Amino acid sequence: MVKKTGHSIPDQPESWRWPEKQWREVVNKIRAGKSLNPDTWPNGARVAVALSFDSDHETQTLRWGHHSPGKLSQGEYGSRVGVPKILDLLSHYSAPSTFFVPAVIAMLHPDEQRRVIAEGHEIGIHSWIHELNSALEPEDERDLQMRAADKLEEVCGVRPVGIRTPSWDFSPHTMSIIREMGLIYDSSLMADDDPYEILEDGKATGVVELPVEWIRDDAPYWAMDRFSGLRPYTPPSGVAEIFMREFDGAYKDGGLFLLTMHPHFIGHRSRIQVLEELLAHIKSHPDVWIATHADIARYCRDKAGIK
């Protein structure tokens, strides 16, 4: 570590010594290609709304190899309390959504996943046990992603067509695995507000990116870790305002509003109100298309002529 003006900064490679070819290769490995934001959304809708829930549950603890019953119970809340509340709200507001589910969670809570599918929602790939895919050896990453898709299909009866990586990041091999599996979309990258086609090494992949952002994620506002300084400081009213402003901006621009939530955060009494207020706000606007990630990705592909 290097000390500078009283602050510690991590050691880093001397990237300033890299030749142009090297840093260009790093930058161009995965890039945003052409915009896939369509001229019009279905039925003349002005905005597309993609609500998503990362059902991490107990894997937030298991991913680190930890055994804490306290931490595991925090994840269990997501399944026991959070998901039922969420599904009831989505049903009330007729809001088809996408749940990204680690395979281990599908095995721990199979009835939950079956209810999600039965009520018209989508389940997408979200790792095996919430492992850090970007830190894995290529063969391990591929094996776990393939097994996760197989297990979700076994439990739910539907083969997933999209993925959200648990670390919101790619390894050098993630894109080739996505393409090998024939997935139509990813939702892990952040190069735009609206859908775009992913480029790999400068070449179009045909894979739709439905971009995420930490601003549009409940975790940064409400995460809590008793062994660190991580404390939730943002009140529900503040989070509601941010989410509504993001929706209003997407509505004004005629783009995509994509929101990421976690049942063990958003499911609590003071926080589920944020989702209800947001849904009521969205539904108060005319010409809104609320759809699963898969349906939005398919529509963008069709409008762009991607086969």
N, C-alpha and C positions, 0 to 999 in steps of 0.2 A: 504493500500500500504506500502511496505517496501522500505526504502531508502538505497541504497548501492552505495558507490563511486560516489555520485552525480546523480545516475540514479534511477528512480522509477521502481519497478517490481511489477506485480500484485500479490495479495494474492493467495495462492494455497493450496489445501488439502495436508496434510503431506503424500504424496504417498510413501515416503520412509518407512512409517510404515506399508504399506500394506503387508499382508502375500503373499507368492508366488502364492497361488491359486487365489487371487484377481487380481493381475496384469497379470497373465496368461489368465484369463477370458477376461480381457479388450483387450489384444493383439489378442487373438484368435477369437474374435467375428466375424470379417471380415478379411480374409487373402487371399493372392494370392495362388492359387493351381497350378496345372500343367500348364506348358506353352502350349498354343494353337497355337504357331507360326508354321505353316506347313512347311514341307520339301520343298514344291514347291507351288508357287502361280499359279492361272489359266494361262493356255497357256504358261507355262514356265517363267512367269514374275519373275523378281528378287526382286521386292519390291511391297508392297501394299500401296497405297496413299488414305488416308481418310480425305478429306477436310470437315470441319464442320463450320456452322455459327449459332451462338446463337442469334436469332432474338428477343432480349429482348425489344427493342424499348421503348415504354412509361412505361413498367413495372419497368424499373430501377428507376423510380420516384414513381410509384404507390405502389410498394412493401413496402415503408416506410410510406404510408398514406399521402404523400406530395402532394401539389397542384400547385407547381411552373410552370407557363407557360414556363419559360425559360428552365427548365430542361426537361419538357415534349417535348418541340420543339427539343431538342437535340436527344431524342429518336425517334421522328417523322421523323427526317432526315434519320434514318436507313431504314424506310419503303419507304419514298418518293423518296430518292435518292440512298441510299446504295444498297438495294436489286436489283433494276433494273440494276444497273451497274454490280453487281456481277453475276446476271443471264446471262447477255450478254457475260461476259468474260467466264463463265463456258461453255456456248454454243459454243463460238468460239474455245475453246480448248477441247471440247468434254470431260468434266470432271464432271461426275455424283457425287453429293455431298449430304450432310445431313444438314438439317436445324432443329435446336431444338427450338421449339416455345411454349411459354406460352399460355395457353388457351385464356386468355384475349386478347392477341395479335391476335390470330386467329379470334376472334370475331370482333376486331377493323379493321383488314385488311384481310378479307376473300379472296378477289380476289388475293392478294399476295400469299397466301398459295395454292390456286388453280393453279396459274401459276407455282409455284415451283413443284407441283406434275405433272402438264401437261408436263413440260420440262424434266421429267425423274429423278427428285431428290427425296429424302426421307424427310419426316417430322417425328421427334421424340418428345417424351414427354419432356417438360421442365417446369413443374409446372403449377399452375393455374394463379398466378399473380406474379411469381418470389419470392414467399414467402421462408423464411428460413425453409426448410423442417426438418432440423436437430433439430430445436427448437420447433417443433409442438407436441401436444399431439397425441398419436398413432391414435385415431379415426379421428382426423382432417387431419393428413397426408394421411391416407388411402382414406378418402372421396375426398380430393382435387386431389389426383393422379388419382383416378378412374374417377372423373368428367372431368379432363383434357383430359384423353384418349378418353372419350366419345365425348367431344366437338371437338377434332381434327378430329375424324372419321366423325362427322357430317359435319364439314366444308369442309374437304378434300376428303371424300369418301373412305379413306383408314385407316384401324386400325393401329396405331403405334405398332411397335414390340420392340422398344428400348427406353431408357430413359437417360437423363443427368440431374442430380439434380442441381438446381440453385445455391446451395452453394458448389458444388463439395464435398459433404460430405453425410454421412449416419447417420440417427438416429439409435437407437437400433432396429427399426421396419422396416426400409426401405427395407431391403433384403427380409423379409417375404412378403411385399406388392408386390415387383417385381415378386416374385415367384408365388404368388396368381394370378397375372394378366397374367402369362404365357409369360412374356417378354423374349426375347432371349439374349438381351445384355444390359449392362450398359456402360456408358462412363463418369465416374465421379471420378475414383480412380487413383492411381499413383504408383503402386508397381512394374511396369516394363515399358520398352519401347514398348514391343510387347504384343499381346493378351494372356490372361490367363483365367483360370476358377476360378470363385470366390468360396471360401470356407466360410461357415457359421458354427461357432462352430466346426471347424475341419472337416466338411463334405462337399463333393462336391455338388454344387448346379445345375450344368448344364448351368449356366448363364455365358456368355462370357463377360469379361471385355476388352474394348478397351480403353487403358489408356490415360488420359490427362496429361498435365504438364504445369505449369505456363510459362516455357521457350517457349513452343509452343502455346502461346496465345497472341493475340495482346493487350489485355487490360492492362497488367502490364507495357507495354511500352508507351501506349497512353492515359491512363485514365486521366481525368481532373476534379477537384472539386474546385470551386472557394472559398469555405468556409473552405478549409483545405490546407495543404501543398502538396497535390497530384497534381503534374504537369508532363506533358509528356516531358521527357528529351532525349529520344532516337530518333535519326533522322531516317527517312524511310530507308536510306541506311544501318544503323546498324541493323534494324529489318530484312531487306531482307537478310543480311549476316547470321544472326542467323538461320532463317528459312531454308535457303539453306544448311547451314552446318548440320542441323538436318536431312534434306532429304538425303544429301550425306552420312551421317552415316548410315541411315536406308538402303540405297541402297547397301552400302558396306557389311552390315551385313545380307542382305536378309530378312529384317524385315518389320515393319509397320511404316509408317510416318503418324502421325495423327496431324492435325493442327486445332486449335480453333480460330475463328474470329468472330467479332461482326460488323454487317452492319453499325452501327453508328460510328465506329472507322475506319474500313478498307475502307469504302465507300468514304472517302474524297479524293480530287484530288491528293494530294501528296502521299496518302497511297494506293489507288487502284493500283497505279503503282507497289507497292510491290507484290501484288497478281499476276499481269500480268507478272512481271519478274520471279516470282517463278514458275508460270505455264509454261512459256517458258523454264525455266531451267529444270523442270521435264520432259517436252515433248522432250527435246533434248537428253534424255537418252533412250536407247533401253530397252525393256522388263520391262515396268512399267504398273501396273494394278491400275487404278484410279477407285474407286468404292464407293458406299454408305456404311455407317456403317453396315446397315442390310445385305448387300450382303457379306461383309467381315466376319461378325459374322456367317452367315449361312455357309460360306465356311469353317471356322475354326471348327465349330461344326461337319460338315460332315466329315472332315479329321480326327477328333478326335473320331468319332463314338458316339457323344453325341446325344441322341434322345430328 
